[in-house]
């Protein structure tokens, strides 16, 4: 069947409208990086009770400056091969990090147990004897290294997406673990956990009273052309921070126990930019744009393709305003060594939340 001239014209009209819509959508989210953080008019003021949690890794040799953080989560410890204890990556570095609170007595240091691909959780929580042994060993670690608590980063109960074992009983067994850990640690030590931004894996109603706070990993929520840490919805967000916070609030977690996660890395379209530290993002020969809806920057190439999504001081200022306006407990970031040499990102968090 040969299409009529009228049909051809109609199709051309529809295609033209579609093309214009795409151009308008892209133009609406774009702005030059010269947009000034002073344009932000937050109705809230910094507060001395907001926390700033820095993940510090075992594989970095950078010793953190503690001026602009309140907590350090050392990454990582793991469930031991015997399933009833804790092993610590690069223990000598861990001891170096622990020494930081000799100079800064207010600094809180926790051992984060888990991380992506860290397994043996499912087997441990399923067995009463192993679970109790693990809880006791967490207390040993806290006492031996004189640290302030334990952060759990099991990614994730009931899921084998990270190549680890899982069970349909993980959720209930994790609740048992939290109860045993709190009993073992006592009320004077911190017990926290990292939670997914996309799905609830824990029975928060059963455990929230045992936890001091919950770090929401509001990043890795997408890759180009989608933002991985957008705060609000736009044409280029699939998941976003505001929704993750509301999802957690709906489980019954008090807002005062929620900590918003901020990435100090960008997500690229392909290697070598799949994961790129902020210190390296700054040196990319690409054009920076701004999504006025999602409140995050992105980089485009000469073809106007979105090739890198990330955070900058402006987007972090918006996130901190969000934390203050919604009464959240503070901010967490992954990870310290990915900031630039000037500490631009962590200093912005401090200035907005604590100054």
Number of C-alpha atoms within 10 A of each C-alpha: 3 5 7 9 9 9 11 11 11 12 12 12 12 12 12 11 12 12 12 12 12 12 11 12 14 16 13 13 19 17 15 11 14 10 11 10 13 9 8 11 9 15 8 15 13 15 13 9 11 20 19 23 28 26 20 26 23 19 11 12 10 13 13 15 10 16 11 19 23 18 19 27 26 24 24 25 24 24 21 16 12 12 21 23 21 20 16 20 16 15 13 10 19 20 12 10 20 20 15 18 14 9 9 12 8 12 17 19 27 25 28 27 26 22 18 13 15 20 24 20 27 24 18 26 25 18 14 13 12 17 25 20 19 26 22 19 19 24 21 16 18 18 13 9 14 14 19 20 22 26 26 23 22 25 22 29 22 19 17 14 12 13 11 18 18 19 14 11 13 22 20 16 21 24 20 18 21 23 16 19 23 21 14 18 22 13 12 9 16 20 24 22 18 23 24 21 25 19 11 15 17 20 14 19 11 14 17 20 14 20 19 16 23 26 25 23 23 28 28 20 20 19 24 21 20 22 33 29 32 31 26 18 17 19 15 22 22 17 24 25 28 18 16 22 21 12 16 21 15 10 14 13 20 16 18 15 19 22 27 27 26 28 26 25 27 27 30 25 17 12 9 8 16 16 19 20 19 21 18 14 25 13 8 11 11 17 15 20 22 22 22 14 17 22 21 26 26 26 23 18 13 9 6 11 12 23 21 29 30 27 24 21 18 23 24 24 23 20 24 25 22 18 22 21 13 13 16 20 22 25 26 28 28 20 19 24 22 22 21 17 8 9 15 14 26 25 18 20 26 21 14 21 24 19 13
